Amino acid sequence: MRSDWRIDHLRMTVESRVPTVFIVSAGAAEMRLPLAPDKPATFDLPTSGVHDFSSYAYLLSARSTEGFTEHLRIPSRRTTATWAC
C-alpha cells in the first residue's frame, strides 16, 4: 500500500466460513488469529514501511491455514474479499 502519511497500524475485521487461522503482516509483526466460522474478528495490525521521496510504502501479506475456493464447493456463492482501513 502507499500513503502520504506514516501509518502506525491498520484496524482490520476478518471473517471466515470455515475454522482457520488468519495470518497477516504489514511489515512490523506477523499476527496469527484463530477464526471460528461466521464470527468476525477485529484487531489492530502494527505496520512498518519505508519512506521514499513523496510517500510511504507498506507490504501487506495475508493468508489462512485452511484456505479454500468456496465457489468450487457451492457454485451459487461468489467469494469476495473486503478490506477496510
PyMOL Python script that loads the backbone (N, CA, C, O; Angstrom):
from pymol import cmd

cmd.read_pdbstr("""\
ATOM      1  N   MET A   1       0.842  -1.135   0.000  1.00  0.00           N
ATOM      2  CA  MET A   1       0.000   0.000   0.000  1.00  0.00           C
ATOM      3  C   MET A   1       0.912   1.230   0.000  1.00  0.00           C
ATOM      4  O   MET A   1       2.080   1.146   0.379  1.00  0.00           O
ATOM      5  N   ARG A   2       0.368   2.362  -0.426  1.00  0.00           N
ATOM      6  CA  ARG A   2       1.089   3.641  -0.364  1.00  0.00           C
ATOM      7  C   ARG A   2       0.240   4.649   0.403  1.00  0.00           C
ATOM      8  O   ARG A   2      -0.990   4.620   0.362  1.00  0.00           O
ATOM      9  N   SER A   3       0.932   5.531   1.095  1.00  0.00           N
ATOM     10  CA  SER A   3       0.250   6.572   1.858  1.00  0.00           C
ATOM     11  C   SER A   3       1.129   7.817   1.894  1.00  0.00           C
ATOM     12  O   SER A   3       2.356   7.724   1.946  1.00  0.00           O
ATOM     13  N   ASP A   4       0.498   8.965   1.868  1.00  0.00           N
ATOM     14  CA  ASP A   4       1.241  10.221   2.016  1.00  0.00           C
ATOM     15  C   ASP A   4       1.733  10.410   3.444  1.00  0.00           C
ATOM     16  O   ASP A   4       2.661  11.180   3.690  1.00  0.00           O
ATOM     17  N   TRP A   5       1.110   9.707   4.380  1.00  0.00           N
ATOM     18  CA  TRP A   5       1.453   9.827   5.791  1.00  0.00           C
ATOM     19  C   TRP A   5       1.919   8.488   6.337  1.00  0.00           C
ATOM     20  O   TRP A   5       1.562   7.434   5.810  1.00  0.00           O
ATOM     21  N   ARG A   6       2.716   8.534   7.395  1.00  0.00           N
ATOM     22  CA  ARG A   6       3.155   7.317   8.064  1.00  0.00           C
ATOM     23  C   ARG A   6       1.951   6.666   8.744  1.00  0.00           C
ATOM     24  O   ARG A   6       1.155   7.342   9.395  1.00  0.00           O
ATOM     25  N   ILE A   7       1.828   5.358   8.588  1.00  0.00           N
ATOM     26  CA  ILE A   7       0.725   4.600   9.193  1.00  0.00           C
ATOM     27  C   ILE A   7       1.283   3.811  10.371  1.00  0.00           C
ATOM     28  O   ILE A   7       2.247   3.061  10.218  1.00  0.00           O
ATOM     29  N   ASP A   8       0.684   3.977  11.539  1.00  0.00           N
ATOM     30  CA  ASP A   8       1.108   3.259  12.744  1.00  0.00           C
ATOM     31  C   ASP A   8       0.538   1.845  12.789  1.00  0.00           C
ATOM     32  O   ASP A   8       1.228   0.902  13.176  1.00  0.00           O
ATOM     33  N   HIS A   9      -0.734   1.704  12.390  1.00  0.00           N
ATOM     34  CA  HIS A   9      -1.390   0.395  12.418  1.00  0.00           C
ATOM     35  C   HIS A   9      -2.603   0.420  11.490  1.00  0.00           C
ATOM     36  O   HIS A   9      -3.070   1.484  11.082  1.00  0.00           O
ATOM     37  N   LEU A  10      -3.090  -0.748  11.174  1.00  0.00           N
ATOM     38  CA  LEU A  10      -4.324  -0.903  10.411  1.00  0.00           C
ATOM     39  C   LEU A  10      -5.337  -1.590  11.303  1.00  0.00           C
ATOM     40  O   LEU A  10      -5.016  -2.593  11.941  1.00  0.00           O
ATOM     41  N   ARG A  11      -6.534  -1.081  11.359  1.00  0.00           N
ATOM     42  CA  ARG A  11      -7.614  -1.778  12.052  1.00  0.00           C
ATOM     43  C   ARG A  11      -8.293  -2.669  11.019  1.00  0.00           C
ATOM     44  O   ARG A  11      -8.790  -2.187  10.002  1.00  0.00           O
ATOM     45  N   MET A  12      -8.309  -3.967  11.288  1.00  0.00           N
ATOM     46  CA  MET A  12      -8.846  -4.926  10.330  1.00  0.00           C
ATOM     47  C   MET A  12      -9.987  -5.726  10.950  1.00  0.00           C
ATOM     48  O   MET A  12      -9.988  -6.012  12.147  1.00  0.00           O
ATOM     49  N   THR A  13     -10.945  -6.074  10.122  1.00  0.00           N
ATOM     50  CA  THR A  13     -12.006  -7.001  10.503  1.00  0.00           C
ATOM     51  C   THR A  13     -11.987  -8.127   9.480  1.00  0.00           C
ATOM     52  O   THR A  13     -12.088  -7.886   8.277  1.00  0.00           O
ATOM     53  N   VAL A  14     -11.857  -9.353   9.964  1.00  0.00           N
ATOM     54  CA  VAL A  14     -11.800 -10.520   9.076  1.00  0.00           C
ATOM     55  C   VAL A  14     -12.839 -11.542   9.514  1.00  0.00           C
ATOM     56  O   VAL A  14     -13.261 -11.568  10.670  1.00  0.00           O
ATOM     57  N   GLU A  15     -13.243 -12.386   8.563  1.00  0.00           N
ATOM     58  CA  GLU A  15     -14.259 -13.392   8.832  1.00  0.00           C
ATOM     59  C   GLU A  15     -14.026 -14.566   7.891  1.00  0.00           C
ATOM     60  O   GLU A  15     -13.528 -14.385   6.780  1.00  0.00           O
ATOM     61  N   SER A  16     -14.381 -15.755   8.328  1.00  0.00           N
ATOM     62  CA  SER A  16     -14.242 -16.952   7.513  1.00  0.00           C
ATOM     63  C   SER A  16     -15.474 -17.814   7.677  1.00  0.00           C
ATOM     64  O   SER A  16     -16.136 -17.775   8.714  1.00  0.00           O
ATOM     65  N   ARG A  17     -15.779 -18.587   6.662  1.00  0.00           N
ATOM     66  CA  ARG A  17     -16.904 -19.522   6.771  1.00  0.00           C
ATOM     67  C   ARG A  17     -16.460 -20.884   7.282  1.00  0.00           C
ATOM     68  O   ARG A  17     -17.293 -21.753   7.538  1.00  0.00           O
ATOM     69  N   VAL A  18     -15.142 -21.081   7.434  1.00  0.00           N
ATOM     70  CA  VAL A  18     -14.605 -22.340   7.959  1.00  0.00           C
ATOM     71  C   VAL A  18     -13.640 -22.011   9.094  1.00  0.00           C
ATOM     72  O   VAL A  18     -13.091 -20.909   9.120  1.00  0.00           O
ATOM     73  N   PRO A  19     -13.415 -22.939  10.041  1.00  0.00           N
ATOM     74  CA  PRO A  19     -12.415 -22.694  11.075  1.00  0.00           C
ATOM     75  C   PRO A  19     -11.034 -22.574  10.421  1.00  0.00           C
ATOM     76  O   PRO A  19     -10.668 -23.413   9.598  1.00  0.00           O
ATOM     77  N   THR A  20     -10.284 -21.561  10.772  1.00  0.00           N
ATOM     78  CA  THR A  20      -8.975 -21.343  10.178  1.00  0.00           C
ATOM     79  C   THR A  20      -8.134 -20.445  11.070  1.00  0.00           C
ATOM     80  O   THR A  20      -8.635 -19.869  12.035  1.00  0.00           O
ATOM     81  N   VAL A  21      -6.875 -20.332  10.749  1.00  0.00           N
ATOM     82  CA  VAL A  21      -6.003 -19.346  11.393  1.00  0.00           C
ATOM     83  C   VAL A  21      -5.639 -18.333  10.315  1.00  0.00           C
ATOM     84  O   VAL A  21      -5.065 -18.695   9.288  1.00  0.00           O
ATOM     85  N   PHE A  22      -5.969 -17.076  10.545  1.00  0.00           N
ATOM     86  CA  PHE A  22      -5.665 -15.982   9.626  1.00  0.00           C
ATOM     87  C   PHE A  22      -4.289 -15.444   9.997  1.00  0.00           C
ATOM     88  O   PHE A  22      -4.052 -15.077  11.148  1.00  0.00           O
ATOM     89  N   ILE A  23      -3.388 -15.396   9.029  1.00  0.00           N
ATOM     90  CA  ILE A  23      -2.013 -14.958   9.250  1.00  0.00           C
ATOM     91  C   ILE A  23      -1.788 -13.701   8.417  1.00  0.00           C
ATOM     92  O   ILE A  23      -1.982 -13.709   7.201  1.00  0.00           O
ATOM     93  N   VAL A  24      -1.377 -12.620   9.082  1.00  0.00           N
ATOM     94  CA  VAL A  24      -1.259 -11.344   8.372  1.00  0.00           C
ATOM     95  C   VAL A  24      -0.062 -10.552   8.898  1.00  0.00           C
ATOM     96  O   VAL A  24       0.301 -10.648  10.070  1.00  0.00           O
ATOM     97  N   SER A  25       0.537  -9.776   8.011  1.00  0.00           N
ATOM     98  CA  SER A  25       1.662  -8.924   8.371  1.00  0.00           C
ATOM     99  C   SER A  25       1.625  -7.675   7.507  1.00  0.00           C
ATOM    100  O   SER A  25       1.181  -7.714   6.360  1.00  0.00           O
ATOM    101  N   ALA A  26       2.095  -6.566   8.066  1.00  0.00           N
ATOM    102  CA  ALA A  26       2.224  -5.319   7.308  1.00  0.00           C
ATOM    103  C   ALA A  26       3.586  -4.698   7.605  1.00  0.00           C
ATOM    104  O   ALA A  26       3.700  -3.482   7.761  1.00  0.00           O
ATOM    105  N   GLY A  27       4.601  -5.527   7.682  1.00  0.00           N
ATOM    106  CA  GLY A  27       5.962  -5.047   7.851  1.00  0.00           C
ATOM    107  C   GLY A  27       6.490  -5.030   9.272  1.00  0.00           C
ATOM    108  O   GLY A  27       7.704  -5.048   9.470  1.00  0.00           O
ATOM    109  N   ALA A  28       5.623  -4.997  10.259  1.00  0.00           N
ATOM    110  CA  ALA A  28       6.083  -4.950  11.656  1.00  0.00           C
ATOM    111  C   ALA A  28       6.128  -6.376  12.210  1.00  0.00           C
ATOM    112  O   ALA A  28       7.155  -7.047  12.106  1.00  0.00           O
ATOM    113  N   ALA A  29       5.048  -6.831  12.784  1.00  0.00           N
ATOM    114  CA  ALA A  29       4.992  -8.169  13.375  1.00  0.00           C
ATOM    115  C   ALA A  29       3.914  -8.991  12.683  1.00  0.00           C
ATOM    116  O   ALA A  29       2.864  -8.467  12.310  1.00  0.00           O
ATOM    117  N   GLU A  30       4.182 -10.292  12.512  1.00  0.00           N
ATOM    118  CA  GLU A  30       3.170 -11.187  11.967  1.00  0.00           C
ATOM    119  C   GLU A  30       2.156 -11.497  13.064  1.00  0.00           C
ATOM    120  O   GLU A  30       2.532 -11.742  14.210  1.00  0.00           O
ATOM    121  N   MET A  31       0.880 -11.485  12.713  1.00  0.00           N
ATOM    122  CA  MET A  31      -0.175 -11.841  13.662  1.00  0.00           C
ATOM    123  C   MET A  31      -0.866 -13.096  13.168  1.00  0.00           C
ATOM    124  O   MET A  31      -1.070 -13.277  11.967  1.00  0.00           O
ATOM    125  N   ARG A  32      -1.229 -13.969  14.112  1.00  0.00           N
ATOM    126  CA  ARG A  32      -1.970 -15.198  13.817  1.00  0.00           C
ATOM    127  C   ARG A  32      -3.253 -15.162  14.641  1.00  0.00           C
ATOM    128  O   ARG A  32      -3.208 -15.136  15.871  1.00  0.00           O
ATOM    129  N   LEU A  33      -4.383 -15.162  13.965  1.00  0.00           N
ATOM    130  CA  LEU A  33      -5.680 -15.071  14.623  1.00  0.00           C
ATOM    131  C   LEU A  33      -6.513 -16.309  14.335  1.00  0.00           C
ATOM    132  O   LEU A  33      -6.864 -16.543  13.179  1.00  0.00           O
ATOM    133  N   PRO A  34      -6.843 -17.114  15.344  1.00  0.00           N
ATOM    134  CA  PRO A  34      -7.766 -18.229  15.107  1.00  0.00           C
ATOM    135  C   PRO A  34      -9.163 -17.665  14.836  1.00  0.00           C
ATOM    136  O   PRO A  34      -9.646 -16.809  15.578  1.00  0.00           O
ATOM    137  N   LEU A  35      -9.807 -18.146  13.774  1.00  0.00           N
ATOM    138  CA  LEU A  35     -11.147 -17.679  13.429  1.00  0.00           C
ATOM    139  C   LEU A  35     -12.136 -18.824  13.524  1.00  0.00           C
ATOM    140  O   LEU A  35     -11.872 -19.928  13.048  1.00  0.00           O
ATOM    141  N   ALA A  36     -13.269 -18.556  14.138  1.00  0.00           N
ATOM    142  CA  ALA A  36     -14.382 -19.506  14.178  1.00  0.00           C
ATOM    143  C   ALA A  36     -15.307 -19.170  13.005  1.00  0.00           C
ATOM    144  O   ALA A  36     -15.378 -18.015  12.586  1.00  0.00           O
ATOM    145  N   PRO A  37     -16.006 -20.159  12.481  1.00  0.00           N
ATOM    146  CA  PRO A  37     -16.885 -19.910  11.334  1.00  0.00           C
ATOM    147  C   PRO A  37     -17.905 -18.800  11.600  1.00  0.00           C
ATOM    148  O   PRO A  37     -18.570 -18.778  12.636  1.00  0.00           O
ATOM    149  N   ASP A  38     -18.008 -17.884  10.641  1.00  0.00           N
ATOM    150  CA  ASP A  38     -19.009 -16.808  10.639  1.00  0.00           C
ATOM    151  C   ASP A  38     -18.975 -15.904  11.871  1.00  0.00           C
ATOM    152  O   ASP A  38     -19.996 -15.330  12.249  1.00  0.00           O
ATOM    153  N   LYS A  39     -17.792 -15.777  12.502  1.00  0.00           N
ATOM    154  CA  LYS A  39     -17.631 -14.880  13.653  1.00  0.00           C
ATOM    155  C   LYS A  39     -16.533 -13.865  13.321  1.00  0.00           C
ATOM    156  O   LYS A  39     -15.348 -14.192  13.386  1.00  0.00           O
ATOM    157  N   PRO A  40     -16.921 -12.635  12.964  1.00  0.00           N
ATOM    158  CA  PRO A  40     -15.920 -11.627  12.608  1.00  0.00           C
ATOM    159  C   PRO A  40     -14.976 -11.332  13.777  1.00  0.00           C
ATOM    160  O   PRO A  40     -15.380 -11.362  14.940  1.00  0.00           O
ATOM    161  N   ALA A  41     -13.732 -11.052  13.451  1.00  0.00           N
ATOM    162  CA  ALA A  41     -12.729 -10.672  14.457  1.00  0.00           C
ATOM    163  C   ALA A  41     -12.111  -9.346  14.026  1.00  0.00           C
ATOM    164  O   ALA A  41     -11.718  -9.182  12.871  1.00  0.00           O
ATOM    165  N   THR A  42     -12.028  -8.400  14.962  1.00  0.00           N
ATOM    166  CA  THR A  42     -11.438  -7.089  14.685  1.00  0.00           C
ATOM    167  C   THR A  42     -10.180  -6.940  15.525  1.00  0.00           C
ATOM    168  O   THR A  42     -10.165  -7.288  16.706  1.00  0.00           O
ATOM    169  N   PHE A  43      -9.118  -6.417  14.904  1.00  0.00           N
ATOM    170  CA  PHE A  43      -7.841  -6.266  15.602  1.00  0.00           C
ATOM    171  C   PHE A  43      -7.040  -5.148  14.953  1.00  0.00           C
ATOM    172  O   PHE A  43      -7.334  -4.731  13.832  1.00  0.00           O
ATOM    173  N   ASP A  44      -6.021  -4.663  15.668  1.00  0.00           N
ATOM    174  CA  ASP A  44      -5.101  -3.663  15.147  1.00  0.00           C
ATOM    175  C   ASP A  44      -3.812  -4.351  14.720  1.00  0.00           C
ATOM    176  O   ASP A  44      -3.191  -5.062  15.510  1.00  0.00           O
ATOM    177  N   LEU A  45      -3.416  -4.139  13.480  1.00  0.00           N
ATOM    178  CA  LEU A  45      -2.214  -4.736  12.926  1.00  0.00           C
ATOM    179  C   LEU A  45      -1.107  -3.675  12.866  1.00  0.00           C
ATOM    180  O   LEU A  45      -1.248  -2.687  12.145  1.00  0.00           O
ATOM    181  N   PRO A  46      -0.003  -3.864  13.615  1.00  0.00           N
ATOM    182  CA  PRO A  46       1.088  -2.888  13.566  1.00  0.00           C
ATOM    183  C   PRO A  46       1.739  -2.888  12.184  1.00  0.00           C
ATOM    184  O   PRO A  46       1.843  -3.930  11.537  1.00  0.00           O
ATOM    185  N   THR A  47       2.176  -1.708  11.739  1.00  0.00           N
ATOM    186  CA  THR A  47       2.779  -1.579  10.416  1.00  0.00           C
ATOM    187  C   THR A  47       4.196  -1.021  10.517  1.00  0.00           C
ATOM    188  O   THR A  47       4.566  -0.377  11.499  1.00  0.00           O
ATOM    189  N   SER A  48       4.969  -1.287   9.479  1.00  0.00           N
ATOM    190  CA  SER A  48       6.285  -0.685   9.323  1.00  0.00           C
ATOM    191  C   SER A  48       6.522  -0.574   7.828  1.00  0.00           C
ATOM    192  O   SER A  48       6.438  -1.563   7.100  1.00  0.00           O
ATOM    193  N   GLY A  49       6.818   0.633   7.377  1.00  0.00           N
ATOM    194  CA  GLY A  49       7.006   0.856   5.948  1.00  0.00           C
ATOM    195  C   GLY A  49       8.283   1.625   5.673  1.00  0.00           C
ATOM    196  O   GLY A  49       9.054   1.932   6.583  1.00  0.00           O
ATOM    197  N   VAL A  50       8.486   1.924   4.422  1.00  0.00           N
ATOM    198  CA  VAL A  50       9.647   2.708   4.012  1.00  0.00           C
ATOM    199  C   VAL A  50       9.179   4.003   3.372  1.00  0.00           C
ATOM    200  O   VAL A  50       8.127   4.052   2.734  1.00  0.00           O
ATOM    201  N   HIS A  51       9.966   5.044   3.550  1.00  0.00           N
ATOM    202  CA  HIS A  51       9.625   6.348   3.003  1.00  0.00           C
ATOM    203  C   HIS A  51      10.496   6.616   1.784  1.00  0.00           C
ATOM    204  O   HIS A  51      11.714   6.447   1.835  1.00  0.00           O
ATOM    205  N   ASP A  52       9.866   7.036   0.686  1.00  0.00           N
ATOM    206  CA  ASP A  52      10.648   7.451  -0.474  1.00  0.00           C
ATOM    207  C   ASP A  52      10.536   8.965  -0.613  1.00  0.00           C
ATOM    208  O   ASP A  52      10.345   9.653   0.390  1.00  0.00           O
ATOM    209  N   PHE A  53      10.644   9.490  -1.792  1.00  0.00           N
ATOM    210  CA  PHE A  53      10.646  10.939  -1.984  1.00  0.00           C
ATOM    211  C   PHE A  53       9.338  11.612  -1.596  1.00  0.00           C
ATOM    212  O   PHE A  53       9.339  12.751  -1.130  1.00  0.00           O
ATOM    213  N   SER A  54       8.216  10.910  -1.787  1.00  0.00           N
ATOM    214  CA  SER A  54       6.943  11.601  -1.571  1.00  0.00           C
ATOM    215  C   SER A  54       5.900  10.810  -0.786  1.00  0.00           C
ATOM    216  O   SER A  54       4.838  11.350  -0.475  1.00  0.00           O
ATOM    217  N   SER A  55       6.173   9.541  -0.457  1.00  0.00           N
ATOM    218  CA  SER A  55       5.149   8.759   0.239  1.00  0.00           C
ATOM    219  C   SER A  55       5.791   7.601   1.001  1.00  0.00           C
ATOM    220  O   SER A  55       6.998   7.370   0.926  1.00  0.00           O
ATOM    221  N   TYR A  56       4.947   6.887   1.731  1.00  0.00           N
ATOM    222  CA  TYR A  56       5.366   5.699   2.461  1.00  0.00           C
ATOM    223  C   TYR A  56       4.834   4.467   1.732  1.00  0.00           C
ATOM    224  O   TYR A  56       3.733   4.492   1.183  1.00  0.00           O
ATOM    225  N   ALA A  57       5.622   3.386   1.731  1.00  0.00           N
ATOM    226  CA  ALA A  57       5.200   2.133   1.099  1.00  0.00           C
ATOM    227  C   ALA A  57       5.149   1.038   2.164  1.00  0.00           C
ATOM    228  O   ALA A  57       6.037   0.937   3.011  1.00  0.00           O
ATOM    229  N   TYR A  58       4.098   0.223   2.109  1.00  0.00           N
ATOM    230  CA  TYR A  58       3.885  -0.869   3.050  1.00  0.00           C
ATOM    231  C   TYR A  58       3.558  -2.137   2.279  1.00  0.00           C
ATOM    232  O   TYR A  58       2.847  -2.092   1.275  1.00  0.00           O
ATOM    233  N   LEU A  59       4.073  -3.267   2.744  1.00  0.00           N
ATOM    234  CA  LEU A  59       3.761  -4.556   2.132  1.00  0.00           C
ATOM    235  C   LEU A  59       2.780  -5.287   3.049  1.00  0.00           C
ATOM    236  O   LEU A  59       3.112  -5.619   4.187  1.00  0.00           O
ATOM    237  N   LEU A  60       1.586  -5.532   2.550  1.00  0.00           N
ATOM    238  CA  LEU A  60       0.565  -6.253   3.301  1.00  0.00           C
ATOM    239  C   LEU A  60       0.499  -7.685   2.788  1.00  0.00           C
ATOM    240  O   LEU A  60       0.304  -7.916   1.595  1.00  0.00           O
ATOM    241  N   SER A  61       0.662  -8.646   3.696  1.00  0.00           N
ATOM    242  CA  SER A  61       0.623 -10.056   3.340  1.00  0.00           C
ATOM    243  C   SER A  61      -0.435 -10.735   4.197  1.00  0.00           C
ATOM    244  O   SER A  61      -0.451 -10.557   5.415  1.00  0.00           O
ATOM    245  N   ALA A  62      -1.328 -11.519   3.569  1.00  0.00           N
ATOM    246  CA  ALA A  62      -2.387 -12.199   4.317  1.00  0.00           C
ATOM    247  C   ALA A  62      -2.626 -13.580   3.722  1.00  0.00           C
ATOM    248  O   ALA A  62      -2.603 -13.759   2.504  1.00  0.00           O
ATOM    249  N   ARG A  63      -2.856 -14.557   4.604  1.00  0.00           N
ATOM    250  CA  ARG A  63      -3.178 -15.910   4.168  1.00  0.00           C
ATOM    251  C   ARG A  63      -3.933 -16.615   5.303  1.00  0.00           C
ATOM    252  O   ARG A  63      -4.053 -16.082   6.406  1.00  0.00           O
ATOM    253  N   SER A  64      -4.435 -17.811   5.017  1.00  0.00           N
ATOM    254  CA  SER A  64      -5.098 -18.599   6.057  1.00  0.00           C
ATOM    255  C   SER A  64      -4.636 -20.050   5.960  1.00  0.00           C
ATOM    256  O   SER A  64      -4.234 -20.515   4.894  1.00  0.00           O
ATOM    257  N   THR A  65      -4.699 -20.752   7.080  1.00  0.00           N
ATOM    258  CA  THR A  65      -4.227 -22.139   7.112  1.00  0.00           C
ATOM    259  C   THR A  65      -5.187 -23.086   6.409  1.00  0.00           C
ATOM    260  O   THR A  65      -4.765 -24.114   5.879  1.00  0.00           O
ATOM    261  N   GLU A  66      -6.453 -22.758   6.396  1.00  0.00           N
ATOM    262  CA  GLU A  66      -7.464 -23.644   5.803  1.00  0.00           C
ATOM    263  C   GLU A  66      -8.142 -22.962   4.626  1.00  0.00           C
ATOM    264  O   GLU A  66      -9.354 -23.080   4.446  1.00  0.00           O
ATOM    265  N   GLY A  67      -7.368 -22.255   3.832  1.00  0.00           N
ATOM    266  CA  GLY A  67      -7.932 -21.538   2.689  1.00  0.00           C
ATOM    267  C   GLY A  67      -8.609 -22.499   1.714  1.00  0.00           C
ATOM    268  O   GLY A  67      -8.204 -23.655   1.590  1.00  0.00           O
ATOM    269  N   PHE A  68      -9.633 -22.018   1.031  1.00  0.00           N
ATOM    270  CA  PHE A  68     -10.353 -22.818   0.057  1.00  0.00           C
ATOM    271  C   PHE A  68     -11.016 -21.879  -0.937  1.00  0.00           C
ATOM    272  O   PHE A  68     -11.141 -20.679  -0.695  1.00  0.00           O
ATOM    273  N   THR A  69     -11.431 -22.439  -2.040  1.00  0.00           N
ATOM    274  CA  THR A  69     -12.160 -21.670  -3.042  1.00  0.00           C
ATOM    275  C   THR A  69     -13.613 -22.080  -2.947  1.00  0.00           C
ATOM    276  O   THR A  69     -14.022 -23.115  -3.475  1.00  0.00           O
ATOM    277  N   GLU A  70     -14.383 -21.255  -2.269  1.00  0.00           N
ATOM    278  CA  GLU A  70     -15.754 -21.625  -1.927  1.00  0.00           C
ATOM    279  C   GLU A  70     -16.636 -21.862  -3.149  1.00  0.00           C
ATOM    280  O   GLU A  70     -17.496 -22.743  -3.119  1.00  0.00           O
ATOM    281  N   HIS A  71     -16.445 -21.106  -4.206  1.00  0.00           N
ATOM    282  CA  HIS A  71     -17.341 -21.281  -5.356  1.00  0.00           C
ATOM    283  C   HIS A  71     -17.176 -22.666  -6.008  1.00  0.00           C
ATOM    284  O   HIS A  71     -18.038 -23.082  -6.782  1.00  0.00           O
ATOM    285  N   LEU A  72     -16.084 -23.380  -5.707  1.00  0.00           N
ATOM    286  CA  LEU A  72     -15.950 -24.742  -6.213  1.00  0.00           C
ATOM    287  C   LEU A  72     -16.786 -25.720  -5.392  1.00  0.00           C
ATOM    288  O   LEU A  72     -17.250 -26.733  -5.915  1.00  0.00           O
ATOM    289  N   ARG A  73     -16.979 -25.420  -4.109  1.00  0.00           N
ATOM    290  CA  ARG A  73     -17.815 -26.267  -3.240  1.00  0.00           C
ATOM    291  C   ARG A  73     -19.282 -25.958  -3.427  1.00  0.00           C
ATOM    292  O   ARG A  73     -20.107 -26.867  -3.525  1.00  0.00           O
ATOM    293  N   ILE A  74     -19.616 -24.657  -3.477  1.00  0.00           N
ATOM    294  CA  ILE A  74     -21.006 -24.203  -3.582  1.00  0.00           C
ATOM    295  C   ILE A  74     -21.058 -23.219  -4.758  1.00  0.00           C
ATOM    296  O   ILE A  74     -20.835 -22.025  -4.559  1.00  0.00           O
ATOM    297  N   PRO A  75     -21.347 -23.692  -5.975  1.00  0.00           N
ATOM    298  CA  PRO A  75     -21.259 -22.838  -7.158  1.00  0.00           C
ATOM    299  C   PRO A  75     -22.119 -21.572  -7.120  1.00  0.00           C
ATOM    300  O   PRO A  75     -21.799 -20.595  -7.798  1.00  0.00           O
ATOM    301  N   SER A  76     -23.199 -21.572  -6.342  1.00  0.00           N
ATOM    302  CA  SER A  76     -24.064 -20.389  -6.308  1.00  0.00           C
ATOM    303  C   SER A  76     -23.445 -19.233  -5.529  1.00  0.00           C
ATOM    304  O   SER A  76     -23.902 -18.096  -5.656  1.00  0.00           O
ATOM    305  N   ARG A  77     -22.418 -19.497  -4.729  1.00  0.00           N
ATOM    306  CA  ARG A  77     -21.776 -18.452  -3.926  1.00  0.00           C
ATOM    307  C   ARG A  77     -20.569 -17.875  -4.658  1.00  0.00           C
ATOM    308  O   ARG A  77     -19.803 -18.597  -5.296  1.00  0.00           O
ATOM    309  N   ARG A  78     -20.425 -16.603  -4.554  1.00  0.00           N
ATOM    310  CA  ARG A  78     -19.246 -15.935  -5.091  1.00  0.00           C
ATOM    311  C   ARG A  78     -18.354 -15.574  -3.916  1.00  0.00           C
ATOM    312  O   ARG A  78     -18.840 -15.062  -2.907  1.00  0.00           O
ATOM    313  N   THR A  79     -17.071 -15.830  -4.028  1.00  0.00           N
ATOM    314  CA  THR A  79     -16.121 -15.482  -2.975  1.00  0.00           C
ATOM    315  C   THR A  79     -15.635 -14.066  -3.207  1.00  0.00           C
ATOM    316  O   THR A  79     -15.149 -13.739  -4.290  1.00  0.00           O
ATOM    317  N   THR A  80     -15.766 -13.218  -2.183  1.00  0.00           N
ATOM    318  CA  THR A  80     -15.283 -11.845  -2.300  1.00  0.00           C
ATOM    319  C   THR A  80     -14.468 -11.508  -1.075  1.00  0.00           C
ATOM    320  O   THR A  80     -14.636 -12.109  -0.014  1.00  0.00           O
ATOM    321  N   ALA A  81     -13.605 -10.563  -1.226  1.00  0.00           N
ATOM    322  CA  ALA A  81     -12.807 -10.067  -0.096  1.00  0.00           C
ATOM    323  C   ALA A  81     -13.061  -8.582   0.043  1.00  0.00           C
ATOM    324  O   ALA A  81     -13.087  -7.856  -0.951  1.00  0.00           O
ATOM    325  N   THR A  82     -13.247  -8.132   1.257  1.00  0.00           N
ATOM    326  CA  THR A  82     -13.464  -6.720   1.518  1.00  0.00           C
ATOM    327  C   THR A  82     -12.425  -6.256   2.509  1.00  0.00           C
ATOM    328  O   THR A  82     -12.268  -6.854   3.573  1.00  0.00           O
ATOM    329  N   TRP A  83     -11.709  -5.188   2.170  1.00  0.00           N
ATOM    330  CA  TRP A  83     -10.693  -4.617   3.052  1.00  0.00           C
ATOM    331  C   TRP A  83     -11.124  -3.212   3.409  1.00  0.00           C
ATOM    332  O   TRP A  83     -11.480  -2.418   2.539  1.00  0.00           O
ATOM    333  N   ALA A  84     -11.089  -2.915   4.676  1.00  0.00           N
ATOM    334  CA  ALA A  84     -11.399  -1.558   5.120  1.00  0.00           C
ATOM    335  C   ALA A  84     -10.333  -1.132   6.112  1.00  0.00           C
ATOM    336  O   ALA A  84     -10.040  -1.854   7.066  1.00  0.00           O
ATOM    337  N   CYS A  85      -9.766   0.014   5.894  1.00  0.00           N
ATOM    338  CA  CYS A  85      -8.727   0.526   6.792  1.00  0.00           C
ATOM    339  C   CYS A  85      -9.156   1.860   7.336  1.00  0.00           C
ATOM    340  O   CYS A  85      -8.426   2.473   8.116  1.00  0.00           O
TER     341      CYS A  85
END
""", "prot")
cmd.dss("prot")
cmd.show_as("cartoon", "prot")
cmd.util.cbc("prot")
cmd.orient("prot")
